[in-house]
């Protein structure tokens, strides 16, 4: 197979790029110089690039209709940030809320021996904050899994 096992970029559809970008600034993330104010924002991470783009533009680019008003809130996608302790998960969730995001599921012990919770950004995009003691983090903050 000729498709590399990686992803380069994740694009989140947002209602308003400037408002969404301001939220990600409040959690401490910084844009790259490739961003176009009000049109698209790019945030480089150790694992790939996160982009924020208007939902209608993303749908148009993919030649798909946008979700209708009665579409389910759960989009069957969640991004995750693994952290090095339960306390770090709690701190991250608190900082997320202080920046204007919301808690989708409070952090709690998991069946797999870790600790995790879910938050949502201003557009309802889900993020999981997790601590998995079986997956230590490397120097980039990414989990080392077997």
Secondary structure, DSSP 4 states (H G I P E B T S, - for coil): --S-S---EEEEEES-HHHHHHHHHHTT----TT-BTTTEEEEE-SS-EEEEEEHHHHHHHTT-PPPPTTS-S--S-EEEEE-SSHHHHHHHHHHHHHTT-EEEEEEEE-TTS-EEEEEE-TT--EEEEEE-TTS-B-TTS-B---
